[in-house]
Each structure stands twice: as structure tokens, then as C-alpha cells.
Amino acid sequence: MKKVLILMELNSRQREKLEAAGAGADITFSRPELVSEEEIQGANVIIGLPRADMIKASKNLELLQLESAGADAYIVPGVLDEKTRLANATGAYSQAVAEHAFALTLMLQKKLHLYRDEQRAARWRDRGIVGSLRGATVAVVGLGDIGGYYARLVKSMGAYVIGVKRRPGPCPEYVNELMLTGQLDEALPRADVIMSVLPNTVATRYIYTDRSFRLMKNSAIFINCGRGNAVSAQTLYSALKDGQIAAAGIDVAENEPLPEDSPLWGLENLVITPHVSGGHHLPETVERIADICAGNLRSFLAGEPLKNLVDFSTGYRK
Amino acid sequence: MKKVLILMELNSRQREKLEAAGAGADITFSRPELVSEEEIQGANVIIGLPRADMIKASKNLELLQLESAGADAYIVPGVLDEKTRLANATGAYSQAVAEHAFALTLMLQKKLHLYRDEQRAARWRDRGIVGSLRGATVAVVGLGDIGGYYARLVKSMGAYVIGVKRRPGPCPEYVNELMLTGQLDEALPRADVIMSVLPNTVATRYIYTDRSFRLMKNSAIFINCGRGNAVSAQTLYSALKDGQIAAAGIDVAENEPLPEDSPLWGLENLVITPHVSGGHHLPETVERIADICAGNLRSFLAGEPLKNLVDFSTGYRK
């Protein structure tokens, strides 16, 4: 009998969904902070986000089904045995993260962060000209499920969308123009908004350099809802402090939590949210994660093909 | 020769547009704070926003073309002679105001105002569950150009839209359901978001009472981008303080500027912007105003029908 260890926080209905999918298996519910190394080592399937250092390339582990989209902690050599299959929850987060990025974009365009500051000082003060997505050019860097969802939102407001992705392919209907990651430097100078939602891979680490920000318009807005190490804190700070770009909104930071003494906190033209765009903040997200996990658990036990398998070499969905 | 007095702030291209439209007339450019009462009294056409107390029902004034959508200051008895025609710039502001209201809606749903406050304290702190427009019910109260534009935006994000308007008519394609202002109390309990964009008329003054807010969901978000006296400061304060609704965003206040000692400033679950959603904050708005004014000036001089005429008895476009 397969041993299935479920480490997600679920409501009773979601729990029943997983129990039904795992009928015939030996299911244990626990939490990452409570589970023992013995339980981890004995499991044939783990669903959730176990501590990577407790897995130790366990030979018993046949499937690790993550509840996150990012898989970076588990593709590090030595964490998983080469025979372990790794699946993520890509797709479950697209609505939540894309809407958060969209809200950040509009907040910055309409200067609502500055008006919030004025409000705190009880000041009825006009902060001048605002922007609009209508007629704006938006570069969406990383055109997976989240990037695609965001692209649809900004396009519906009248933006011209440049999608930037790794691999060539047909131009989806929700972008106006497709460019490859290698052409990023050509996209940046044209964009009024750059929304980056890149995963953490060797190729995306520090992909935005000082030069990248110099290539952007001085009026540009930069949004990062992918991984924090796409840009160093120092580079981002300089770009905003020196006015290379107008404003930025980040849900991720090079080091998380962002250290209390980081100079980024104090920048007027930067809005920081504490890695909350995804997670379980939107109730619909948890439903979708539970559906993905239940579907893959059922397929695994039936010996059928799995969805959302992650390619160890790229960190992306296969 | 007709005397035309233009009191708007325009760039040179917009100025030329108006000069071309007024060819053959005697055009003077000035500013409301600089213009003399003699100039006001002598004008046959005024374009802009003259001080209402300087007009004194001038018999010379044949057309007052406002650069605003709201006409409330000019429909007060004694301001305009009954023969003066009054036109507003309705339509020019729809994109700007609707986008501002939309940005406020998303900011509140995603708790970005709370994250801005946390940022100011250098705190990386999770503020919990957020909302979404997808699947939400949005009541748009006031279904003119601005309300219609906003309705399209929220509907494109997946909201179910209840449009609330004065007069019965066919249901436009950008709302799911139409209700009359008299049915407001039936719409309020169903709405996750109430976006109000009512003009200032006798019928809309203090239309939202303590009871209105008690009828709303405790999780509701209230947005006011119309006129501040649709709700008293005291009623709004109590509703937010007592948790009758979750949050509100206002671009208008009962008294403007909002007094420095107003308790509204300090409410965490209220976002205040200083009547900036319209005005000249979005460059496209000024273009559209100039187009409306130039069009009506040309039509007036040619003896042709005017657009955007305001009904003195209601304050609405005829």
C-alpha cells in the first residue's frame, strides 16, 4: 500500500477531495513544521511543501506534488532522487498573482500610493498627472499562466502587449507581439510598464541589471511578482532613487523577508508587498491547488500520466 | 461679432483648435482667477469654469460651455439667465474617472493600502485574505458615461454588474442587470462592491444613509467618485468605524478640501484621494474637453444644434 503524506492546510471539503482521490492508499495528514524525518523518508507520495533538507534524495519518494508554482528549492542537486517525479501547482495561482500585479500597476499609474501617504499626513494635496493602460505598451516578461492572465487584463484595458518568453512559438491572442528572452533589451525601451513574473532559474537570476533599468523609459513602471533575485536590491534601489524609472511595485525581494534596515522600505516611488500575491490569500487558489493535487494523486495511484511535471534542468513545467 | 471668452488652461495645439473653431468671433483667452467681471458680463460665449457669482444672469451670455462634467454650481437659480444655454464636458472624463475608481477598487480588494502602511513601518507583514472581482457582484450607481466605462472594466474582470440608474431603459451589454434608483435598497445587500458616481442634484444629496450602509454586506467595498454630498462624513465614518462595510475609497468629500481635523483621515480602511480622478490629471482628458468645446463653439457660431446640453431642472445632460 502506497504511503501518502499530505502537508497542506485544507478545509474539510478539500480534505475529503484528497481522501477520495487517494482511496486505497495509506494517507497521513500533517504539517511541514510538525512532520518527522521518519515520516518524510517513508512516504511514497508527498503533497505540499516539505522541508527540502529532510528529503535527502529518499529512494521511497516516487512523487513530490508541490502546492506552489515555484519549484526552485527542490531542483537543487541532492534534494530529490533522480527517479522521483516532481509536479507543481502551476495554474492555481495565475488569477491571484496576475490580479495582484494588475492592482499594483494601476495603483502606481494613478499614484494611489502617494495619496495614501498624503492621507496619513491629513493632506488634501494634488499629486499631478497620472497614467493609463489605454494606449500604453506593456512588456510581460515570463508568459506562463500568470503572465498570460495578466496580459489579458492589461490588453482588455487598451494596452499594447509585448510578451517576452523563452521559447519561440505562435503569438497567443492575448498579446500583440511576441519576443524572446534574448531580445529583452529591445523590449525594455519600448515599454511603459514592465511586468516580470519569471521563476527562479540560473537563466533568470539577476536578469535585470543596472543597464536594463537605464534602457527603460524614465516614465516606466516596473512590477516584479516572480522571484526576488531577478534583480538585486542595490540595482532596484539605484534605478528608483536616480529616477531611471518612475516607480516600481514588488511582491518579492532579493532577500525575504526584506531586512528591516533595507533602504528600499523608504522609497516613495516603490510599493512593497510581502510575497502575498500567491499563497492562500485568494480562497479560489486553494480550491484549484486541491483540484490539481487530487487529480495527480488519483492518476499516480492508477498509473496514469501526471500533469504539471517539472523539468529538473529548467525548473519549468515540462 | 460674437464675444468668446475662453478660461481653460490649454496647450498651444488645443488653443489653435479652439481658435479655428471660433474663426470670425472675437476670442479672448483668460483664466477664472484673472478675468474681470466686465469681461464676463460682455461675453456671448464662455468656455471653462467662470466664478458662478460673477455671471449674475448676464443677458449677453448665450452659451456657457463648461469644461467639467458636473454643472451643479451653475444650475442654482439666479446664476444663469433662462435663455443661456449650458453645456458640460460629459464624456471627456469617463476614462479618467472610471479608471481611478477601478484602481481604488482593486487597491482595496488586494489590501494594497494596508501594505503601504506596513511598508512605512518597514514591516514585512501578511495581512491575510484578499478579494477578487471575478465572481463578485458590483453595483454601479449612476450609469452615465463614467459608470458605463467602469462597468465595462469590472465586467471584463469577471464581475456580475448591477447597473442602477434613474430612468428605465434597455439593459446595456456592459451590465448584467438593470435596476432603478428607487430600487437601490434592493441592490445594496447583494453587492460586494458599490461604486457610486452620482452627480450633485436634489435627488442624490445624502442618498446613502446610515440605513444604506447597514443594508450593505460587512465585506462590501464602497467607492465614491461622484459628488461628496451623496453621503455625509458622519455616516461614512460610522459605517467604516463600526465595520458595517469592510472598506471605502473616496475621491470626493462632503466638504472639500476635507478639513484637516476630519476623523476620516485616520481610518485605516478608508482611502482618500483629493478630487483628482477627473480634472486634467489624465492628458487624454484635456484633449477630449478641447474637442467637445471646439465642436460646440463651431456649432454655436454656425447656428447648429449643440451637444452635451444640461437640463437646468435635473443637472443632467438633456
Interface residues (C-beta under 8 A of the other chain):
Chain A: Q95 A96 E99 H100 F102 A103 L104 L106 M107 Q109 K110 L112 H113 Y115 R116 D117 E118 Q119 R120 A122 W124 R125 D126 R127 G128 I129 V130 G131 S132 L133 R134 G135 L153 S156 M157 E256 P257 L258 E260 D261 S262 W265 G266 V271 I272 T273 P274 V276 G279 H281 L282 P283 E284
Chain B: Q95 A96 E99 H100 F102 A103 L104 L106 M107 Q109 K110 L112 H113 Y115 R116 D117 E118 Q119 R120 A122 W124 R125 D126 R127 G128 I129 V130 G131 S132 L133 R134 G135 L153 S156 M157 E256 P257 L258 E260 D261 S262 W265 G266 V271 I272 T273 P274 V276 G279 H281 L282 P283 E284
